[in-house]
Amino acid sequence: MLMEVSFSSFNGRDQVQGWIYVPACKPRGVIQLIHGFGEHSRRYLHMIVRYLDAGFIVAADDHVGHGKTAIFNDRWGDWGDKGCHTMMEDEKIFHDLVAEKYPELPYFMFGHSMGSFITRDYIAKYGSDLTGAVICGTSGVWPDLAKGIAMAQKLVDEGKGDESDPNLATAMMGWMFSRCTEGVKLGNEWICDDPYVQEDHARDPFDAFTRPTCNRSWLYFMQMIDVITGEEWAKKVPSDLPVYNIAGDQDPVGQFGTGVYQCSNWLIDTGHDVTTVLYPGYRHEIHNYADIRDLVCDGIIGFIEDCLEEE
């Protein structure tokens, strides 16, 4: 069963578009899937099907400025003007909507890339909602983050928040191509070294990655990373919430593995239960590599089943 839902965004302007996928069996729990920057939730169909086959309801939406939500509201790359917690608060609204329908079921969250940042922001404020959290393709200390925030803030202060300065994208993400030895043609090579995944990503009409993101949204993106950096963030996460942290060790978002371990260590050093798995030789979208995507899903489902056993 598939339910389409629409709800008012925290930004006070947009209607967020989402979906609730229900397996044809007695559900074991709910997994809320949170997509990354510039993409949309249907890029995770393989993962969604695997979760359904394992007996889990999947809730997934498209963020403001992204995918069907951007199309519905005619707002590409524009997240509104309510700050860096907008998407996290939208996921809370969505969580509450789904949890009201299935109040007795254990609830999990999976977030990839920017979705992992949103998940980390979520568990610092609403971690008690969840039985477990999965962060995929996350980051540690982002290079030159303070410089990027200052650049974006200056543009917003100058009244250019609705414009799009390409120098911001270069400053924030240009370094991410450093290990793309095949060269840069599409501008997304850092996500995966499979040319079919690159082409699919680049040609997807629901994909906002190749569309301009406004300066204000870039500022919120950087501020989102800032608020989830360090032990001060980790201390806000409930100590009894299990976390599964996974990535490719050639993922620039995770600083090629070191940032992934930084994130885990912030949590471990503040008393949390964290499992960290790095997949050697793989870039950002480990869930889209044909040779390991089932292994990645098996690991996530195994983590969730372990959480259920410990309840």
Secondary structure, 3 states (H helix, E strand, C coil): CEEEEEEECCCCCCEEEEEEECCCCCCCEEEEEECCCCCCHHHHHHHHHHHHHCCEEEEEEECCCCHHHHHHHCCCCCCCCCCCCHHHHHHHHHHHHHHHHCCCCCEEEEEECHHHHHHHHHHHHHHHHCCEEEEECCCCCCCCHHHHHHHHHHHHHCCCCCCCCHHHHHHHHHHHHCCCCCCCCCCCHHHCCCHHHHHHHHHCCCCCCCCCCCHHHHHHHHHHHHHCCCHHHHCCCCCCCCEEEEEECCCHHHHHHHHHHHHHHHHHCCCCCEEEEEECCCCCCHHHCCCCHHHHHHHHHHHHHHHHHHC
